[in-house]
Each structure stands twice: as C-alpha cells, then as structure tokens.
Amino acid sequence: MSIPNDFPRFSVPGHEKEMETLRRLYWLHYPGSGPKATLWDPWLPMPSLWPAVETNDSMNSFRGQWDDVLSNRIIDKDGYVSTHQHPSIAHPLGWPFPYWHGGRGGCGWHFSFKDTVGGHWRPQELNTQEGWRLEGASDDGIGEYGWNLKLTGAGSMMTAPAHDVDTFQSPFLQLRWKAAGLGDAQPYVEWATRESPNFGPDRRVYFEPVEGETVAHTVIPMYKHPKWTGGIAQLRVGLGNPQPGAAVTIQAFFTQYDTRQDINGQNYIRGCTTYFLWARDIDFLRRNINRMRTALRYVMTEHQALERKYVFNTWVGHDGRSGLKIGPDGKKEILYGRGIGDNYWDILPFGYKDAYATILYYEALKCMASIEQDIRAHPEWNVPVGALAFDPDVLLKHAADVKAEGNKLFWNAKTGRFVPNVDADGEIHDYGLTSLNMEAVYYDFAAPEHAKSIVSWLCGDRIVEGDTSQGADIYHWRFAPRATTKRNVEYYFWGWSAPESLPWGGQVQDGGAVLGWSHHDLIARLKVRGPDNAWERLQEITRWFDEVEAAGGYRKYYDGTREGTLQGGGTAGGLGLDSEFFESVLVPQVMLEGFLGFAPTADGFRLDPRLPSGWPELAVDRIHLRGLVLRVRAARDSIEVLKDGQADEACFVHLPDGNWRIAYIGQDGKLVPRQSPKTRESDGAYEVNWADAAGVRFERKAN
C-alpha cells in the first residue's frame, strides 16, 4: 500500500519489520478513523488526531471534523446525548433497532416512505386512510410526503383505527409530520382501553407543535404517564389548534421501543476531553463545557448514578432480562420487548444494574474532574464556571466510590471476572465478555487484584470451569481474544431468537473476535504483566497481519479456505475487522499510548515509557500536539523530544519518578544543559521553555 511519507513511523532497532507492519495496519484504518456515531467517541479521536499528516490536509481536516461533530452532537432537553447511528424508524436518538414491526405488541401507519430508511428496517407496505376518523379536518389525499389534512375547525382530531397495543412494547409513540399555520397549538395524544373505552384528558400526553416544510420526527414519551400501562385499545391525536386554516401532513404514526443507549453521555465526555487535550481548542471548550456537564448530570440523575454509585437503567425493555426463555423441556419462548441492548454489544441485554455503563461513567467522572481542574488552573481561558460546574475534588471522590462499589457489585468471585450486569431478578449472566473486562483494566476501574485475575484468565494461566473456550483457545482467532469465552444460546434480545443456528465463533458476540479490542488487551497486559508480555502478544498480531496482507486483505484471507467468517455491512459473522469495525485503528496506538506512555495534558504532555527488555529504544515521529509536530525517542534512562513549530508558551512535562536532568537541544543539534530544572509545585511537572530550542532531552540520574 502507498503510505504518505509524513505518516508517523514507529522505530525500534532490531524490529524494523514488525514496526513497518504496524504502520501499514495503522494506515489501512486511519482514513476511516474520523467521527462516527457517538458509540465511537471514546476510541476514534486519538488515532485520528495525533498523526501530523499534511498530505491531503488530513491533519487539519480531522481536527475540523471532530470540532464540528462533537459541537453538534444532539443533546435533548433532558440531557440525553443522541446515538447518531444510521436512521431507522426506531427512536431517532437511539440505536436503529428494534423497531415496532419486529415485535408483537405495537402498531403503526406509514402513509409515505419519503426519506425513510428502506429494506428490512421498516414495513414494506404503505397504509391508506381506511379506518381513520377525522373531526374538524378534511382529507386532502395522500401525496409525496404523506397524508395531507386541511384543518377546517378548531380542536381538530384524528382517531386511529382500533388496534391492541402492549404498553410494555410501546414506551414511545412517534409522529412524523409537518405543518403550516398551527400557531400556538397544543397537540396531544389520548388513548382508550377496553375497560375505559372513552377518550379523556386523564389519559393524555401533550407534545410540541411543528411549523415548516421539513418532516419532523416527534417522539412522545408515553411511558412517563402513570396510566400508560397494560393494554391499549385505540389512539387519538388531538392537534390542539385554536383556529381553523392550518395544513398538516402526516407521514407516519407508530409505536416505538426505547432504543436509547445508556453509555452515550459518558462516550461524549471522553470524546470531547480527548479532542480538547490534543488540540487545546479553547473556543471548543467554551462552547461545549456546559453540554459536557449536562450530559454527566443526566447520567447522575436519570440513572441514579450519583446516589447508587453505579448506572441503574430502568428504561422499558432494559431490565437486563433475556428476550429468550428456554423451558425445562428445551422449548423456547420469545419474550417480545425484553433484552434491548444498551451499547456496542447490541443484541446482548445489559441494563438495570449496568456494569459497562458504570465503567464508562467512572472514566467520564475522571475526564470531567480533569477538565474542571484545568479550567480553574487557567482563568485566562475564560471558560464558564457557573451553576452547572462541578467541583473536581467531589468528582474524584465520587469516582473512587463508584470504583469501590462496582468492584463489589459486578465482580463474579466464582469466575474471577466482571459480569455485564445484574438484572431485575438479581441474576448475573457471565459468558466471559472479554472486552468488558479488558476495558475495566484499561480505564483503571478494576481493583489491582481483579486486574491480575482478569489478565491471568486471558493469558490462560487460570482456567474458568464451565467455559467453552479455555487456555490458549481464548486466542483461537490469533489477532484478539474471543469476545466471549462461554457459549450463549439463551441470553439475547428477543429479535436474535435463533442463536443456536450459528456455530460457536460464527457470531462476533458469541465466541467471535474484534480486532480493535486487542488494544485494550495489550494495555491491560502492559499494566499487569509488563511490556515483555504485551510485546509477545503484539508480535503474534503482526505475524497474523503479514499473512493477511500476503493473501490480499481481510476478505481474501477469510474467503472460506480457512476458518472464520467476517461480519460487516449487514452480514452476520464471527470476526470484526473491516466495514463498520472502525475501532480496528486502535491496535497500533499501543506504541504511542502504551510502550511510549505519551498522553497530552492541558498545557503539555505525559511520558512514561515502558520498553520491552529486547528494545534498546523506541521512537515515534509526526506527533501533532496542538501547533507542534514532535518526535519522541525513549531509551532506558533518557527521553528526547524534538519539535517542529513555534512554542509561544511553556510546556509542562510529566515524567516517571526519578531524578531527572534537562538539556535543551539547540538548532545546531548541540545540548545546552540545565542543572536545576524547574518543576511545578502543584503536580511536579517539569517546566520546558523551548521557544528558541529544537527540542529537549531528559536524563535520569543514578541515585
């Protein structure tokens, strides 16, 4: 593949082949590492932002994209951050499935499919006006955008044909419509039941009017009304217009499952933090800090995380119970409406007492505490500190409490690993979800003894009885551990109702593997077992990728001539490598984040190199940190940082413990020693004033 000369290189003497392989792996996925759905906000900013790729203006393009996308993430009036996944007829701010016609308790009328997702994502047949009853409105026929109505009187109403509705499967109603001339109307939905067949204001939910030529997707949270329970017999829409004359077009009216995800606020906060630290875009922070604070408060309140010290998801269909029930006789019952996913693992139930959302909440607390500290340390930024602001010390104390509670609540002592959740029946469902456990170590959520237990299990030193995959077989797919280590044919959302029809390892979420999660695996190994262990695992990944390239790429390598099927683009398979698996770009980040230990801070960077015993040194170039391009070279007791660009402010560098000497590197390449380096009293960071220098060299003095 043709890689631009200004794309970063990893350099380790004696291991040039592996380093070049990692560079090619990085470049393969780098073009697709820009902003995606909110799901990817914690993972993609770093790999897309740090390379100083001036070719095709990629460097500036990615920064502009992240600024734009993060600044325009939809946050609703409650504080929920939208998923921003591809459109469907599910919750417009949620995951694109499940949708009403995939269950058994909803209903819907679609008068036009204009600008509506196609394929299996929606019904295939349009509806007519048959069975609808209009009051104070005339039927102007069905046009391109839907059913056209002329409001001929005040208080116009449209009553849907009678249809049984299960409120458990219909926590929301969605009205897709547009209007002209509604003015200060107060539209509402009413419902009748078999026991109470008459409509009335005691069973009514209001919603906002619309105005204009764009079809609006109005989501009505019916589940919040105490009388929206049991079975519904009929629905009625009151347009609440104070006078006649308005024109209304109804494109669709249907029930809707709650497909929101309880990790979005956490992901958004980490994404914003990562972008800010790499770009130090102060204007971005001013524009988004209160949005970040609002997103965090939403998790604290909506999911009772501040009170409980874990994420508690009570959304309808998110109680952690399976949508499948296997009886003693082996007969399967499908429990429609149950087991709706909450995150990346979209066919697995999480929810109720949610471990993964709690791990990400812990990380979001630390991110927000760091940003709040930086804001207070830099009053010159003029970033708002007001009613929405958090006390960083309070956040850190709360984060410690969340970690302590989570390590008790979600730890399975029998298997020595974290479980995804505790469901509404108090049951746990432990299928050996490796990514959950690796991220728990990656984010320092796992207590030290738990981190050791997790890595021991992954490395095969500790066998978990009852698991389908044990020991070396956990890395059956070579490039990453299996996503789960225990066969699962009973714990899914109801729509994935025949998991047994695929073999073990034939579905990503049941014994398959995802390349991107090797990054968390490598960092977990580095933290717990040191750099030699992580390097050994990384070498196996590079050997595998060399074979993949020799075969002609992922799709040719897994073409049926060897075991393994690829998932992607709507096709179910066991291996997540390309297509929508954008997180594959994470794997080479272990060189910068892990072995080099480089991380940006608000006014500098951290360096904590962890070199394998066989590496004399590691160098990474083309690191774009704010307005500088850096090359960092780390050896056993020295670190050298060369810069290209003008540094008009002091840079504060955090180094590992030790007695360090500093020497500036002149433009002629000669060292200019500084015997007494200045450190910052608050955190011990070394102050580097290198406006006139080409770089700086740190040497650790022997004790």
N, C-alpha and C positions, 0 to 999 in steps of 0.2 A: 504494500500500500504506500502511497505517496504522502509522507508526513511533512508539513511545513518545517523549515529549518528553525523557526522560532518557537516550535512547540517544546515544552520542557523535556529535559533529559534527566534520568537517574543514573548516577555514576558510582560504581563500586569496583575498584581494581580487582581483577580476577573473576568477576562475574558480569562481564560485559554482555554476554548472550542473554542471560535472564533479565538484565536491565532493559535491553532493547525489546525483548518480548513484552515486558510490562508497558513500555512506551507505546508499542503497537496496540496492545489491548486498550490502553487509555484513549489513544486517538480514534479507535474504532467506535467508541461510545461517546466521545467528547462532543461531536456535533449535535447529538440529541440530548445533551445534559442541561439544556436551558429550562425555563419554568414550564411546569406541567400542572396537573391538578394539585390541590392542597396536600394530598397524600404524600407528595414527593418533596414538600418544603423542607423537611429536616435533612434530606440527603443530597439534593442536587446543587444547592447554591455553592458549596465549597468546590467541588470538582469543576464547575463551570466558571467560577470567578477567579481562581488563583493563577491559571496559566496566562502568561503575558504573550498572547498570540496576536500579533499585529497584522498578520496575513488575513486578508478579507475583513479586517477590523473586528475580528471575533471578540477581542478583549472588551472593547467599548460596547459592542452590541449586546453581549451577555449582561453587562452591568446595567445598561439601559432597560433591557427586558425585565430583569429582576426588580428594579425600581418600579417600573410600570405595573407589573403583575402583582407584587406584594402590596403596593399602594392602592390597588383596585380590587383586592380580594373583597367579595361581598361579605359584610357583617350585618346580620339582621338586627332588628330593633331590640331583641333580647340580648344580643351579644354573641350569637352563634356564628361561626365562620363557615362559609359555604365550602362544599367539597370541590366545586368547579370541575367535576368529571364530565364526560360527554353527555349530551342532552338525552332525555328519555321522557316517559310520562310518569316517572316516579317523582319523589319530592325534588323540586328544581334546585334545592340547595344540598341535596343528599346524593347518595350513590345511585346509579342508574337502574338498579333493580333491587328488590322485586317490584312489580307493577301490578295494578289491580286485576287484570285479566289472567294473571298467573296463579291466582288463589281461587277460593270458593265462596268468599263472603262479601265481595264488593260488587260494584255496578259502575257503568259508565256509558256516556253517549258522546260520540265523536261525529260532528257534522262536517268537518273538513280536516284533512291531513296536511294542509298547507304549513310548511316549515316544521313539520312534526317528524321525529325520527322514524325510520322505516323498519323493514324486516320484522323479526320476531319481537322487537321491543314494544310493539303496540298491536292492537287488534287490526285485522286485515280488512274488515268491512265497515263502511260508514253507516251512520244512523239516519233515519228520517224524522220528521216531526210527529210521527204517529204516536198517539197515546199521550202527548203533552197537552196541557190545558193552559191557555193564556187568559189573563184578566188585565184590562187596561192596556193591551198591546195588540198590534196587528202583525200578522205573518207576512213578511216581505220576501219569503223564499230563501232557499239555501244558495249561497254564492261561493266565490273562491275561498273566502276566509271563514265561512260557516253560516249559521242560521241567522238571518237578518230580521230584526224586530223594529217596529216603529211604536214608541210608547204613546198611546192615544189618551191616557188618563194618568192622574196622579196615583202613586202607590201601586205601580204595575207589578204583576206577579206571574210567574211561570211555574207550573206544577208538573213534576216529572211523572212518568208512568209508575204505577206501584211496583215496587221491587224490594225484596227482602235484602237487608243489609246487616252484616255482622259487625258491630261497632269495634270489636277487637281487631278485625282485619281492615278497619276503615277509620284510623285515628284522625285522618285529614280528609277534607274534600278539596278538590282543585277545580277552579273555574278558569278556563282560558277564554278571554273575551276582550272586546274593545267597545268603546262608546264615545258618542259625541253629544254633548248637551245635558249630561246628567247633573251638572252643577254640584250643589251641596247635598246630593242624595246620600242616604244611609242604607245601603243594601244589606241584606241578611239572608241566612239560610234557616229554615224551620223544618222540623221533622215530626212525623206521626208514627205511632206504634200500633200494634194490634189491640193493645189494652187501652190506648188513648188515641183513637183514630182522628181526632180533630187537631188541626194545627193551632198553635197559640204562642204567645210571647214567652211562656215559661220554658219552651223548647226552641230557643232561638240563639243564633250566634251572628253578630254583625261583622262586616268586613269593609274594606276601603273601596270607594268608587274609583273608576278609571276614566281617563279622558285622552283621546288621541287616536292615531291611526295604527299604532303598534298593538299587537295582541299581547295582553298581559296574562301572566300565569299567577293567578291569585290563589294562595294556599290558605285554607281556613282550618285552624287547629280545633277540630271538634272535640278531641279527647279532653280538652280542658274544662268542658262543661259537665257538671256532675250528672246530668240526665242523659248524656250521650253514653248509653250503656245497654247491654243486651241486644235485642233485635230491633231494627228499624223497618217500617213498612213502606214509607213514602217520604220523598224530599220535595221541598218547595223553595224557590228562590224569590225573595221579595226585593225588588230593585230600589225601593225606598225613595223614589223620585218625587219631589214636592210638586211638580207640574208636568204636563204632557209635553211632547215635542222631541224628546231625545231619540237618537238612533243607537241601537245596541246590536252587536254581532256576537253570537255565542259559538265559539269554535268547538269547545268540548266541556263536559262537566262529568267528573268521575271521582270515585273514592281513591284513596291513596294510602299505601303503607308508609310507616315512618322509616325512611331510609337515610336519615341523618347519621353522621359518624361522630363518636364522642372523643375523637383524637384531633379534630381539626384546629381548635384553638391552640392546643399545645404545639402542633406542627407549624402553624403560622408564626407563633412567637419564636420558635427556634430558627425558622427561615429568615425572619426579619433580623434577628440577632446576628446570624451568620453573615447576611448581606452587609449589615452596618459595620461589623468588625473588619471585613475585608476592604470595604470601600470607604469607610468613615464618612458616609454621606450624611452630614448633619441635618441638611434640609429634609432628607428622607425621615430621619428620626423625629424631627419636629412634627412632620405630617402624620406619622404613624404611631407615636408613642402612646397616645390615648386609645388608639384602636387596639394596640397590644394589651394595654391594661384592661380594656373592656373584655377582650377575649379571655383573659385569665380570670377575671371576676365571674364571667359566665360559668366557667368550669367549677369555680369555687362554690357557686350558689346553685346552679341548675343541677349539678351532680353532687352537691353537698360535700365537696372535697375538703373545704376548709374545716367543716365540722367533723367529718368522719376520718379524715386523713387518708382517704383513698377515693377513687372515682366510683360513684354509685349511680348506675344508669337505670332509671325506671321508665324510660320511653317504652311505649307499647310495642311488644314484639321483641324487646331487647332484654329479656329477663334471664338470659343465659341458658334457657332450657332448649333442648333439641326440638327440631321440627319433625323428627322421626321417632317413632316408638316401636320397639321390637318386643313382641309378646313372648311369653314362655314357649309358645308353640312355633316361634320363629316368624309369625305373621307380622307384617309391617303395617303400621298405621301412620298416615301422613297428617300431621297437626298443622294445618294451614295457619299462617300468621306468626309462627314461632321460629326462633333461632335466627332472626335477621342479623346480618353482620355489622360490625362497628368499625372495621379498619381494613388494612391490606388483605387480610385473610377473609375474603368477602363471602365465602359460603360456610364459614365456621361461626357458631354462636360465641359471642363474648358477652359483654353487657352484665347487668346487675352489679356485682362487686367485680370490677373490671381491672385485671392486673396490668394489661398492656397500656390501657389509657392512664393508669396510675404511674407507671414507669415514665411515660412521656410527660405527665403532669409534674413529676419530680424534676425532670430536665427543664421544663418550662419555668418552674419556680427559680431554678438556679440561673437560667438565662435572664429572667426579669430582674432578679436581685443584682446581677452583674451590671445590667444596663442602668438600673436605678442608682447604683453606686457611681457609675461613670458620669451620669448626668449631674450628680451632686459634686463630683470632683472637678467638673468642667463647667462652671457657671457661664463661661464665655460662649458656650454653645447656644445659650438662650433657649433651652428646651423646656417645655411646660412642666412645672411641678405644682400640681394643684389638687383638687378634690379627688381625682382618680389615681393619684400617685400612690405607690407602695413604699413602705419603709423596708429597705433592703435587709436589715437585720431581722425583721419579723419574717420576711420571706425565707431567709436561710434557716431560721429556727423551725418554721413550718415544714420546710423541705426535709430537715432531719427527722421530724416527727413522721412525715409521710414514708420515708425510707424505713424507719423502725417498724411502723405498723404494717407496711407492705411486706416486709421480710418475715413477719409472723403470719399474716393473713393468707398470703399466696404461696407460701412455701410448703411443698409436699415432702415431709421428712422421710416418707417411705421410699420415694424415688430419688430424693436429693436434687430436686429442681423446682422451678416455679411452674405453677399452673396458670392457664389463661384467665380463669375467673372462678368465682364461687356463684352458682346460680341461685335462683329464687327459692329452690328447695334445700339450699345449703349443701348441694353436691358439687364436687370438683370433677373435672374431666381432663385427665392427664394423658395426652397422646405423645408426649415428648416433643413439644414445639420448640425446636432448637433456636429459631430466630428470636423468640421472646426471651429466652434465657441468655443468648449472646448479647442482645441489646441491654439486658439488665446489668451485665458486666460492663459493657461499653459505656453506659451512662453512669457507672459507679452506683447504681441503685442496689446491686447485690452486696450484702454484707461480705466481708472477706472470706469467712468460712463457707458461705454459699457460693461465692465466685469460684473457690477451689473445687467445690463439689461439682459444679456445672462443667468446668473445664476437664475435670477428671472423667466425667461421664462422656463428654465429647471425644476425648482422646482415647477412649476405650479401656482405660485403666480400671474403671468402675462399671460393672455390669448391672443394668437395671432389669431385674427379673420380670418377665412378662412382656418385655418389649419385643417387637417383631425384628427390629434391627439392633444389633449389639456389637460392641467392639469395633473392629475395622470396617464392618459393613456400614457403619454410620456414614462413612465417606465412600460409599459404593459408587457415587457418581463422580468422584475424584475432585471436581472443581469446588465443591461445597458440601457441607454435611446435609444429610436428608432433612427436609423441612420438618418432618415428624418421624419419630422412631417407633411408633406403635400403630398398627393397622386400625383404621377408623372406618367403620361401615354403619355407624348409628348416630353420630353427633354432627349434624349439619342443619342449615336452614332448610325448610320444607321443600324448596324448589330443587335442591340437589338430592333427589329422592332415590336414586339407584347407584350409590357409590360402589357397591359390590360389583357392578358391571365393568369396572375398570380394574386392572391388576394393581397390586401393590407397586408403588412407584410410577404408576401411569397417570397420576394427577399430582400437580405441584403441592397441593395441600394434604397429600396422603402418601408420604414416602418419596416424593419427588425432591427437587432441589432448585434453589435460586442462586445464581452466580453472585449477585450483589451482596448477599448476606455473608459471603466469605470475608468481607471487610470487617464486619463486627466479630467474626470468628478470629481473625488474625489479631485484632486489637485485644480481644479477651485473652488470647494465648500470651500475647506480649505482656499484658498486665499481670497475669497469674504465673506463667511459667517462663517468662523471659524471652529475649529476642531470638535465641537459637531455635526454640520450639516454633515460634512464629515463622521464622525463615524456612525451616524444614517444610512446613505446610505450604508456604508461598511457592517454593520450588516445585512442588507437585502440581500446583495450578499452572505455572509457566510451562511445564512439560506437557500438560494436557492441552494448553492453548497452542503450543507449537504443532501438535498433532492436528488440531482443528484447522489451523491455517494451511497445513500441508494438504488437507483434504479439500480445501476450498471454502471453508467457513462453516458456521454452525449448522446450517440447513443441509449441507452436503455431508458433513461428518455424521449427523444423526438422520441419515436418509433411509434407514431400515436395514442397513448392512450390519449395524451393531445395536445393542440395547439402548433404549432411550427414545422418548418422543417429545418434541418441542411444543410448548404452549405458546400461543400468541395470535393476535388478530382474530379472536373469537373461537379458536380451536383449542379444545382441552388437550393437555399433555402433561408430562411429568417434569419437564425441565424448563426453567425460566431463564432465558439467555438474551433474547433479542426482542423485537417488536415492542410491546408495552413494558418490557422489563428494563426501563431506563436506568435503574439503580445498578446495573452491571458496571457502570463507570466508577463505582465506589472502590472496587478492588485495588487499583493502583494507588489509591490515596493512602494506603498503609505506609508508603515510602515517605511521604511528607508528614502526615499526622502521627504515624506510629514510630518508625525507626528514627526519623529525624526529630520527632517531637516538636514540630513547628505549629504554632497556633497564633492567630492575630489577637491583639488586645486593642482597646480603645485608643491607646497612644503608643503602641509599639508591638511587641510580639514576645512569645514564649519560645524557649528552646530547651528541650530535654531529650537529647539523643540517647537511643537505646540500640547499640550496634551489636549484631551477632558476633561471636568470637572470631569468625573467619573473615570479617570485614576490617580492613585497615582504616577505612574511612567511607563516608557516604556524602555525595554532593547532589544537590538538586538545584537546577537553574530555572530562569524565567518565572520566578515567583512574583506575581503582581500584587503588591501590597500598597493600596492607596495610590499615590503617584509615583511609587518607586518600583523598579524591577530588580529583584535580588537574586543572588547566587549564594547558597549556604553550603559550606563544607564542614563536616564534623568528623573529628578523629577522636582518639581515646581521651585526651586531655586538652583539646583545643577545638575552637569553633571559629570559623572565618566567615564573615558576611560581606560580600561585595555588593555595591549598589550602583544602579544607573538611574539618574533622575535627581531632581533638586529636593533636598530635605530642608524645609524652612523652619522646622520645629525640632526640639529634642525628641529623641526616640528612647523609650524606656524598655529595656530588655530584661526579661525574667530568665534566670539561669538555674540549673540544678544547684543543690547545696555544694558549697566548696569555697575555697579562697581563690578568687579569680583576679588575674591581671588583665588590663586592657591596653591594646596598642591600636592606634589608628593607622590605616593604610593610606598613604599619600597617593596623589595622582600619578606619581612616578613608580608606584609599587613598593616603596620603602616603608618600613614600620616606624611609627612615631610613638614610642612607649609613653604610657601614663601610669605612674606608680601608684597613685591613690585614686582609684575610680570612685566616682560619686554614686551613692545609692540613695534611693528614695526611702524616707523614713517610714512611710505608711505600709509599704509592701516589699521593700528590699530590692526593687528593680534597679538595674544599672542604667544610669543616665548616659546616653550616647549623643553627643553633639558632633555630627559628621557632615555639616553643610559643606565644608571645604575638603572633605576626605573622600576617597574612593570606597572606603569600607572600614571595617573594624575587625580586630582579632582578639578573641578571648582565650586565655591560657590559664588552666587550673594549676596553682602552685602546690607542690607537695607539702603535706603537713609536717 
